[in-house]
């Protein structure tokens, strides 16, 4: 599976912490491979992409500062996810 396109959070910093598995994070064109226990902060306005290439499940914790409307956006995205997979 190809990595997703980059996206930007204009007014939010994003912190990702890997709890289990492996996560790839592309920031400014450079790919970081994060394993359990690792964390990374993506500054506001920085193009980035996040994806899992681990054959097992990857568990992460994400934090956005300031939160803004991220809770509602994530809930909407995960509600739609099963429909996208079924297509």
N, C-alpha and C positions, 0 to 999 in steps of 0.2 A: 504494500500500500504506500502510495506517495505521501510525503508530509503535507500538511495543510498549508494554505497560503498564510503569509504574515498578516497580522492585524495589529491595531494600535489602540491603547486606552489613553486618550488624550489627557485626561485629568487625574489618572489613577496610577499609583505604583502597584505592581502585582508581585506578591511573594508566593513562591511555590516550594513546598517541602515534600519530599518523597518519603512516604511511610513504609512502602513495600514495593518491590519490583524496580523497574528502570523507566525513566522518562527522558525523552529528548526535548530539548528546548533550544530553538534557534533565536538568537538575539543579534540584530544587526548583521545577519549573514553568517554568524559563527554558531555551530552546533555544539551544545553542551550536553553530555550524557550524565544524568543524575541518577544515583542509586540510593537505596534506603539510607536515610540519615542525612542526605544532602539537601541543601536549600539554595535558592537563588532569588534575587530581587530584580525585577524588570522596572526601570524607571518610567514615569509617565512619558508618553509621546514616543516610545521606542518600538519600532516594528519588531514583532516576534511571533513565533508559532510554537505550539506545544503538542507533542504526540507520543503515543506509546508504541514501541516496537517489540516489547517483551511478550513472548508467547503466553506468559502467565499474566494474571491481572496485576495492574499497578494501582496502588493507593496513594493519593496525594492529598495534601491540605493546601488550599489556596486562600489567600487573603488579599483584599483590595483596599487601598487607603487613598482617599476616603472611599467609603463603601458606595455612596451614591445609590443607584437603583440596581446594583449587581445581584442582590438576592432575587428580585423579580425576574431579571433577565436569565439567570441560571435556571430557575424553576421552569420558565417557559421553554428554554432550550432542551431540558431533560424531559419535559412532557412531550415534545415533538420528536425526540430521538427514536423511540420505537417505530414511529411511522416512517422515518427515513430509512431505518434498517430493513423494514419489511418490503420496501420497494424493489 
